[in-house]
Amino acid sequence: MGTTADATPVSVSIILKLQNGEDLDEFIAASVDPDSNRYHKFLSVQQFRARYAPSNGQIQRITSYLQRLGITINEVYDDNLVIKATGTAAQLGQAFSTTLRDYSDKEGRRFHRPDREPRVPELLQDVVLYVSGLNTQTSQFLPHYTKGQALRLTPDGKSPAVVLPSGNSTATGVAGNYTTGDVANFYGVNPLYANGITGKGMTVGIATLANFLPADAYTYWSQIGLKVNPDRITQVHVDGGGPLSGPDGSGETALDVEQSGGLAPDANVIVYDAPNTEAGFIDVFYKAISDNKVDTLSVSWGSPEIFNYPIPGISTDTQAVLVAYHQAFAEAAAQGISTFAAAGDSGAYDTQRSFPAPYFSSPLTVDSPASDPYIIAAGGTTVPTSFTLRGILINLPIERVWGWDYLTDYCASRGRTPVTCGIYSVGGGGGVSVFWPQPAYQNGVRGIRRSEPNQVLTSTPDPVGAPTSTTTLYTVASNVKGRNLPDISLNSDPQTGYIVYSTPDGGVQNFYGGTSFAAPQLNGIFSLIAQAKGSRLGLLQPQLYALKSKGSRSQSTGLNEITAGDNWFYSGVSGYEPGAGLGTINAAALARAIR
């Protein structure tokens, strides 16, 4: 739509480089090693800043450069890793040797972005990692929740009625209407409650890209019979905050709070919400982690990792964004904050949800930020269930990797393929990162995979009747020894899904699912385990994978293998597999197993 007007105001976040990165990695590893004298001796923000962040002198060098160009410095985050600044399009273009241009998307939303990759001046290259905010395109990230009502219709064609807990129970025991009370039943949380472990003194954090109504969470907890502190929720609106309604997912934020806070009913909850933009997603992590007020933190938004690679007409080479996320999660681990991310709801083919067939192919891909080695990737399962879909019996006798290919017979009975039926490739995200190398905690673990061959992202033009031609956008490297995900999984299938209360989405709804549930549920559960241990837990993977490598019985490790089902490619097996990862958990047993 032309060059952005010179006087257009633009706000940016300048992400600075960690210092002494190798030493930081060693510190994080030692902080979760029970045999180390650094075990659980986590850092304050001030200690982190002194050891691993740019100095105040380096910060001054950057701010002086920007101020000479007329750019205003708005804020420096407490960890010295983010500088917030505002200038004009012309000023910031001059500062980073680029030109901003205006665009309009198919919904008519206007935005601007650089016409070439911004270049950091030579005098700042030792300290500046990435400049976010020059691209203001919205809705870049998807919430990972999925609805299942459309398939579960009553004989009169209506969605099944909502079932709420009865008596003194907080659980329903009814698939599609499960609550946090049911999750406690599934995954061994109740013994923790019986011992007085309810989250008291802990704070769970939610990082999200949509605002929400706190009253919705209180309504949900009340409806399922939980008594909670009426002032337990604090909201922090980052960069002005996210939208309250519309397609950007206030229901996502509501369910995140309801699930994490429902499993840790006496914990406080801080909700950090930001706009659904590149800068918003980066800033929400740095703000939450540099505040250092939460003990656990989850996010249920993401996008395919492959989108951060150079794809003509879609993205430039922005792999520095992945490093920017990683720095935040490294700081979290050093400070003892355990972080969780939804692994996605498109099974092993993460681009399928963003680039649906037939115009784009679906190579094996993973979701970011769940692919980061310093965040727990939360995968999905389907708990045992049996039901009939229009005369077709669906019987799933044991918990399995979540993948809707078990509905193939139902779709075939209606003359539909998995694609036209809408079930492909719905399932728990998982696979192999081709950006992040295999982390040490996955070395020697039986079942760890490498990236598969012949994985290519292609596009086909969509005009009806036009000759078919295919353009190769990106070829995924094969045989890469990369980070495998997910790490652990919980029930995420909408067919065995949950109740959500969200006023913008119509109040109480049932048959909701997605790994959006698993991430905040793990958030709440591990805040309970942290309370039980009397300490923040820090980076969890080395502790969890060590339990698996010891070959102990699942009853003693608190890890339950999932040996059935698949996510359209990776199957449930004994050991590890990028379907359900290490499996599900028994929270009370896991609390005993973690030293």
C-alpha positions in Angstrom: 0.0 0.0 0.0 3.0 2.3 -0.4 5.7 3.6 1.9 4.7 4.4 5.5 4.4 8.1 6.1 7.6 9.5 7.6 5.8 11.0 10.6 3.9 7.8 11.5 4.6 7.0 15.2 6.2 3.6 15.8 7.0 1.8 19.1 9.7 -0.8 19.2 11.2 -3.2 21.7 15.0 -3.6 21.3 16.0 -7.0 22.5 19.5 -7.1 23.9 22.0 -10.0 23.8 22.6 -12.2 26.9 26.2 -12.0 28.1 28.1 -15.1 29.2 25.6 -17.4 27.7 27.6 -20.6 28.2 28.0 -19.9 31.8 24.3 -19.3 32.1 23.5 -22.7 30.6 25.9 -24.3 33.1 24.3 -22.4 35.9 20.8 -23.5 34.9 21.9 -27.2 34.6 23.5 -27.0 38.1 20.4 -25.3 39.6 18.3 -28.5 38.9 21.0 -31.0 39.7 20.4 -32.5 43.2 24.1 -33.3 43.4 25.3 -29.8 42.8 25.9 -27.2 45.5 23.9 -24.8 43.4 20.8 -26.9 43.5 17.7 -24.7 43.7 19.9 -21.6 44.5 18.0 -19.5 41.9 18.9 -16.0 41.1 17.0 -12.7 41.7 16.5 -10.4 38.8 19.3 -8.2 40.1 21.7 -11.1 40.3 20.7 -12.3 36.8 21.2 -8.7 35.5 24.6 -8.4 37.1 25.9 -11.8 35.7 24.2 -12.2 32.3 22.7 -8.9 31.0 24.3 -5.9 29.3 25.8 -3.4 31.7 24.3 0.0 32.3 27.1 1.4 30.3 26.1 -0.7 27.3 22.5 0.4 27.8 23.6 4.0 27.8 25.5 3.5 24.5 22.2 2.3 22.8 20.0 4.9 24.3 22.4 7.7 23.4 22.4 6.5 19.8 18.6 6.5 19.6 18.2 9.8 21.3 20.6 11.5 18.9 18.1 10.5 16.1 15.1 12.0 18.1 13.8 8.6 19.3 12.3 8.6 22.8 13.3 6.0 25.4 10.2 4.8 27.2 11.4 2.0 29.5 14.3 -0.3 30.2 13.1 -3.6 31.7 14.5 -4.6 35.1 16.6 -7.4 33.6 18.4 -5.0 31.2 17.3 -7.1 28.2 14.6 -4.9 26.7 14.6 -1.3 25.8 11.2 0.2 24.8 11.4 3.2 22.5 9.1 5.3 20.3 10.0 7.3 17.2 8.7 8.0 13.8 8.8 5.7 10.8 11.6 7.8 9.3 13.6 7.9 12.5 13.5 4.2 13.1 14.1 3.5 9.5 17.2 5.6 9.7 18.3 3.9 13.0 18.1 0.4 11.6 18.8 1.0 7.8 15.4 -0.1 6.5 12.1 1.4 5.1 8.7 0.7 6.5 5.9 0.0 4.0 2.1 -0.2 4.5 0.1 -3.4 3.8 -3.5 -4.5 4.0 -4.5 -8.1 4.8 -7.5 -10.0 3.4 -9.7 -8.7 6.3 -8.8 -5.1 5.4 -6.5 -4.6 8.4 -3.7 -2.1 7.8 -0.2 -2.6 9.1 3.4 -1.8 8.3 6.6 -3.8 8.2 10.1 -3.4 6.9 10.8 -3.9 3.2 14.1 -5.6 4.2 15.7 -7.0 7.3 16.6 -4.2 9.7 20.4 -3.8 10.2 21.8 -3.1 13.6 24.6 -0.4 13.5 28.1 -1.8 13.8 28.7 0.0 17.1 25.7 -1.8 18.7 26.1 -5.3 17.1 27.8 -6.7 20.2 24.7 -5.9 22.4 21.6 -5.7 20.2 19.9 -9.0 19.2 16.7 -8.0 17.5 14.3 -5.1 17.0 10.6 -6.0 17.3 7.7 -3.7 16.6 8.6 -2.6 13.1 6.2 -5.3 11.9 2.7 -4.4 13.3 0.7 -7.2 11.5 -1.8 -8.6 14.0 -3.1 -12.2 14.6 0.3 -13.7 13.9 -0.2 -16.3 16.6 -2.9 -18.9 17.2 -4.5 -20.0 20.4 -4.3 -23.7 20.8 -7.8 -24.6 21.7 -10.2 -26.7 19.7 -14.0 -27.2 19.8 -15.6 -30.6 19.4 -19.3 -29.9 19.6 -19.9 -30.2 15.9 -19.4 -34.0 15.9 -21.2 -34.7 19.1 -24.8 -33.9 18.3 -27.9 -35.3 20.0 -30.5 -37.1 17.8 -32.4 -33.9 17.3 -29.3 -32.2 15.9 -28.4 -30.1 19.0 -25.2 -29.9 20.9 -25.1 -32.0 24.1 -26.2 -30.1 27.2 -23.6 -28.8 29.7 -23.2 -31.0 32.8 -22.0 -29.4 36.0 -20.7 -31.2 39.1 -23.3 -32.3 41.6 -23.2 -32.9 45.3 -19.9 -32.0 47.0 -17.8 -33.0 44.0 -15.9 -30.6 41.8 -15.8 -33.2 39.0 -18.5 -34.3 36.6 -17.1 -37.6 35.3 -18.7 -36.9 32.0 -16.6 -36.6 28.8 -16.8 -33.3 27.1 -17.8 -31.7 30.5 -14.7 -32.4 32.5 -13.5 -29.9 35.0 -10.3 -29.3 37.0 -11.8 -31.7 39.5 -11.7 -34.4 36.8 -8.1 -33.5 36.0 -7.2 -34.0 39.6 -8.9 -37.5 39.5 -7.1 -38.4 36.2 -3.6 -37.4 37.3 -3.1 -38.1 41.0 -3.6 -34.6 42.3 -6.0 -35.4 45.1 -3.4 -36.8 47.5 -1.7 -33.4 47.4 -5.0 -31.7 48.4 -5.4 -34.2 51.2 -2.0 -33.1 52.6 -3.0 -29.5 52.5 -1.2 -28.7 49.2 -3.5 -26.3 47.5 -1.2 -23.6 46.0 -1.2 -21.4 49.1 1.7 -18.9 48.9 2.3 -19.7 45.2 1.7 -17.5 42.2 0.8 -18.9 38.8 1.4 -16.7 35.7 -0.4 -16.7 32.4 1.2 -15.2 29.3 -1.5 -14.5 26.6 -2.4 -12.4 23.6 -6.0 -11.5 24.6 -7.7 -9.7 27.5 -10.5 -11.4 29.4 -13.1 -10.8 32.1 -11.9 -12.0 35.5 -15.5 -12.5 36.5 -15.6 -15.4 34.0 -13.0 -17.3 35.9 -14.7 -16.7 39.3 -18.0 -17.9 37.7 -16.3 -21.0 36.5 -14.8 -21.8 39.9 -18.1 -21.2 41.6 -20.0 -23.4 39.1 -17.7 -26.3 39.8 -17.9 -25.9 43.6 -14.5 -24.3 44.3 -14.2 -21.6 47.0 -11.4 -19.2 46.1 -10.1 -15.8 47.2 -12.2 -13.2 45.4 -9.1 -11.0 44.8 -6.7 -13.7 43.6 -6.4 -12.4 40.0 -4.1 -9.5 38.9 -4.0 -8.3 35.4 -0.9 -6.7 33.7 -1.6 -5.2 30.3 1.6 -5.3 28.3 2.0 -2.8 25.4 -1.6 -1.7 26.0 -2.9 -5.3 26.4 -4.8 -7.6 24.0 -8.3 -7.4 22.7 -11.3 -8.5 24.9 -13.4 -10.0 22.1 -13.3 -11.0 18.5 -11.2 -13.7 16.8 -8.1 -13.2 19.0 -9.2 -15.5 21.8 -10.4 -14.0 25.1 -11.9 -17.5 25.6 -8.3 -18.7 25.5 -7.2 -16.5 28.3 -10.3 -17.4 30.4 -9.7 -21.1 30.1 -6.0 -20.6 30.9 -6.9 -18.9 34.2 -9.7 -21.3 35.0 -7.6 -24.4 34.5 -4.4 -23.3 36.2 -6.3 -21.5 39.1 -8.7 -24.4 39.4 -6.0 -26.9 40.0 -4.1 -24.6 42.4 -7.2 -23.1 44.1 -5.3 -21.2 46.8 -2.6 -19.8 44.5 -2.6 -16.2 43.2 -2.9 -15.6 39.5 -1.1 -12.9 37.4 -2.3 -12.6 33.8 0.1 -10.8 31.4 -1.8 -10.0 28.2 -0.4 -8.2 25.1 -1.5 -7.5 21.5 -1.3 -10.4 19.0 1.8 -9.0 17.3 5.4 -10.0 17.0 6.4 -7.3 19.6 3.5 -8.2 21.9 4.5 -11.9 22.0 8.1 -11.1 22.8 7.3 -8.4 25.3 4.8 -10.5 27.3 7.5 -13.0 28.2 10.1 -10.5 29.1 7.7 -8.5 31.2 6.4 -11.5 33.1 9.9 -13.0 33.7 11.6 -9.7 34.5 8.9 -8.9 37.1 9.8 -12.3 38.7 6.5 -12.5 40.7 5.3 -15.8 39.3 6.6 -19.2 40.3 5.2 -21.0 37.2 4.2 -19.5 33.8 2.3 -21.0 30.9 1.4 -19.9 27.4 -1.2 -21.5 25.0 -0.4 -19.5 21.9 2.1 -20.2 19.1 2.9 -20.5 15.5 4.9 -23.0 13.4 8.6 -22.9 14.0 9.1 -23.1 10.2 7.5 -19.6 9.9 10.6 -18.1 11.3 12.6 -19.3 8.3 13.0 -17.4 5.1 9.9 -18.1 3.0 9.4 -15.9 -0.1 6.4 -13.7 0.2 5.6 -14.8 3.7 8.5 -14.1 6.0 12.1 -12.9 6.0 14.9 -14.7 7.9 13.7 -13.9 11.5 15.3 -16.8 13.4 16.6 -14.2 15.8 13.0 -14.2 17.2 13.5 -17.8 18.3 16.7 -16.7 20.1 14.8 -13.8 21.7 12.2 -16.1 23.2 15.0 -18.5 24.3 16.7 -15.7 26.3 13.5 -15.0 28.2 13.0 -18.7 29.0 16.7 -19.0 30.1 16.2 -16.1 32.5 13.1 -17.8 33.8 15.0 -21.0 34.5 17.8 -19.2 36.2 15.3 -17.5 38.5 13.5 -20.8 39.2 10.4 -20.1 37.2 9.0 -23.3 35.5 7.5 -22.5 32.1 5.0 -24.4 29.9 3.8 -24.0 26.3 1.0 -25.7 24.4 2.6 -28.0 21.7 -0.2 -27.3 19.2 -3.4 -28.9 17.9 -2.4 -29.9 14.4 -0.8 -33.2 15.3 2.6 -33.7 13.7 1.8 -31.2 10.9 1.8 -27.9 12.6 1.4 -25.8 9.4 -1.9 -27.5 8.6 -3.9 -25.2 10.9 -2.3 -22.0 9.5 -1.9 -23.1 5.9 -4.8 -25.5 5.2 -4.9 -27.8 2.2 -5.3 -27.8 -0.7 -3.3 -24.6 -1.3 -0.4 -25.5 1.0 1.3 -28.8 1.8 1.7 -30.0 5.4 5.3 -31.1 6.2 6.2 -32.5 9.6 6.7 -29.4 11.7 6.6 -28.3 15.3 5.2 -25.3 17.1 7.1 -22.4 18.7 7.6 -21.4 21.5 6.9 -25.0 22.6 10.0 -26.2 20.6 12.3 -24.1 22.8 14.5 -26.5 25.0 14.0 -24.3 28.0 10.2 -24.6 28.1 8.0 -27.7 28.9 6.1 -28.6 25.7 2.7 -29.8 26.7 1.2 -32.4 24.4 -2.2 -34.0 24.2 -3.9 -37.3 25.0 -7.4 -38.8 24.8 -8.6 -40.4 28.0 -10.6 -43.6 27.8 -14.1 -43.1 26.3 -16.8 -44.8 24.4 -19.5 -43.1 22.4 -21.6 -43.4 19.2 -21.4 -40.9 16.4 -24.5 -41.3 14.2 -24.4 -45.1 14.4 -20.6 -45.5 14.4 -19.2 -46.9 17.7 -16.0 -45.2 18.9 -14.4 -47.2 21.7 -11.1 -46.1 23.2 -10.4 -48.3 26.2 -7.1 -46.8 27.3 -5.5 -43.4 27.4 -3.8 -42.7 24.1 -2.0 -40.1 22.1 -4.6 -37.6 20.9 -5.1 -37.8 17.1 -8.5 -37.6 15.4 -7.6 -40.4 12.9 -9.7 -42.6 15.2 -12.7 -40.8 13.6 -11.8 -41.9 10.1 -14.4 -44.6 10.0 -17.1 -42.1 11.0 -16.0 -39.7 8.2 -15.9 -42.5 5.7 -19.5 -43.5 6.6 -20.5 -40.0 5.5 -18.5 -40.2 2.3 -15.8 -37.8 3.4 -12.1 -37.9 3.6 -10.2 -36.8 6.7 -9.6 -33.4 5.1 -13.2 -32.7 4.0 -14.5 -34.1 7.3 -12.3 -31.6 9.2 -10.4 -34.2 11.3 -7.0 -34.0 9.6 -4.6 -33.3 11.2 -6.3 -32.5 14.5 -4.3 -33.9 17.4 -1.6 -33.1 19.9 1.4 -31.3 18.5 4.8 -33.1 18.4 7.9 -33.7 16.3 11.5 -32.7 15.9 12.8 -29.1 15.8 15.2 -28.4 13.0 16.4 -25.2 14.7 17.1 -26.2 18.3 19.6 -29.0 18.7 18.9 -32.0 20.9 19.3 -30.9 24.5 21.5 -32.8 26.9 18.5 -34.0 28.9 17.3 -35.9 25.8 20.6 -37.6 25.2 20.4 -41.4 25.5 16.6 -41.4 25.9 15.0 -44.4 24.1 12.7 -43.2 21.4 14.2 -39.8 20.6 13.8 -39.1 16.9 15.6 -37.2 14.1 13.8 -35.0 11.5 12.3 -37.0 8.6 13.3 -36.8 5.0 11.2 -35.3 2.1 9.5 -32.6 4.2 8.7 -29.7 1.9 6.4 -26.7 2.3 4.8 -26.0 -1.1 2.0 -23.8 -2.3 -0.5 -24.2 -5.2 -2.4 -21.2 -6.8 -6.1 -21.2 -5.9 -7.9 -19.7 -9.0 -10.5 -22.2 -10.1 -9.6 -23.9 -13.3 -6.1 -22.5 -13.4 -3.3 -24.9 -14.4 -1.9 -26.6 -11.4 1.6 -25.5 -10.5 3.5 -25.9 -7.3 6.0 -23.6 -5.7 8.5 -24.8 -3.2 8.6 -22.4 -0.2 10.9 -24.2 2.2 12.6 -27.6 2.4 13.0 -28.9 5.9 16.4 -30.4 6.7 16.4 -34.1 7.2 18.1 -36.3 9.8 18.6 -33.3 12.1 19.4 -34.3 15.7 17.0 -31.8 17.1 15.0 -31.1 20.2 12.0 -33.5 20.4 8.6 -32.4 21.7 6.3 -32.7 23.6 7.8 -33.4 27.0 4.7 -34.5 28.9 1.0 -34.6 28.0 -2.5 -34.5 29.5 -6.0 -35.0 28.2 -6.6 -32.5 25.4 -9.1 -34.1 23.0 -12.3 -32.1 22.7 -14.2 -35.4 22.4 -13.1 -36.0 26.0 -12.9 -32.3 26.7 -13.8 -29.6 29.1 -16.2 -26.9 30.3 -15.2 -23.3 29.7 -16.9 -20.2 30.9 -16.3 -17.1 28.7 -18.9 -14.3 28.4 -17.7 -13.1 24.9 -18.1 -16.7 23.7 -21.6 -17.1 25.0 -21.1 -18.1 28.7 -20.7 -21.7 29.7 -19.6 -24.1 26.9 -18.6 -27.7 26.7 -16.6 -30.0 24.5 -13.6 -27.7 24.5 -10.1 -29.1 24.1 -6.6 -28.6 22.8 -3.2 -28.5 24.3 -4.3 -25.1 25.5 -5.7 -27.0 28.4 -2.6 -29.2 29.1 -0.2 -26.2 29.4 -2.2 -24.3 32.1 -3.1 -27.5 33.9 0.6 -28.4 34.2 1.2 -24.8 35.3 -1.3 -25.3 38.2 -0.1 -28.8 39.1 3.6 -27.9 39.2 2.8 -24.9 41.4 1.4 -27.5 43.8 4.5 -29.6 43.6 6.6 -26.5 44.1 4.6 -25.8 47.3 5.1 -29.4 48.4 8.9 -29.1 47.9 9.1 -25.7 49.5 10.9 -24.2 46.5 10.5 -23.1 43.0 11.4 -26.0 40.7 13.2 -24.2 37.8 13.9 -26.1 34.6 11.9 -29.3 34.8 13.1 -31.4 31.8 16.5 -32.5 33.4 14.6 -33.7 36.4 11.8 -35.5 34.4 14.0 -37.1 31.8 16.4 -38.3 34.6 13.5 -40.1 36.2 12.7 -41.8 32.9 16.3 -42.8 32.3 16.6 -44.5 35.6 14.1 -47.1 34.3 12.1 -47.0 37.5 8.5 -48.2 37.6 6.0 -45.5 36.5 4.3 -45.7 39.9 7.5 -44.5 41.6 8.6 -41.9 39.0 5.2 -40.3 38.6 5.4 -40.6 34.8 2.8 -42.8 33.0 3.7 -44.1 29.6 1.2 -43.8 26.8 1.4 -46.7 24.4 -1.6 -46.3 22.1 -2.8 -43.8 19.5 -0.9 -41.4 17.4 -0.9 -37.7 16.3 -1.1 -38.7 12.6 2.5 -39.7 12.5 4.2 -40.4 15.9 2.7 -43.2 17.9 2.4 -44.0 21.6 5.1 -46.4 22.6 7.0 -47.5 25.7 9.8 -45.0 26.4 9.7 -41.6 24.6 8.0 -40.7 21.3 7.0 -37.3 19.8 3.4 -38.2 20.3 2.9 -37.9 24.1 6.5 -37.5 25.0 7.4 -39.0 28.3 3.6 -39.6 28.9 1.3 -38.3 31.5 1.9 -37.7 35.2 0.8 -38.8 38.6 1.3 -35.5 40.5 1.6 -37.0 44.0 4.1 -39.6 43.0 6.0 -37.1 41.0 6.2 -34.8 44.0 7.8 -37.7 45.9 10.1 -38.6 43.1 11.6 -35.1 42.6 14.3 -34.7 45.2 
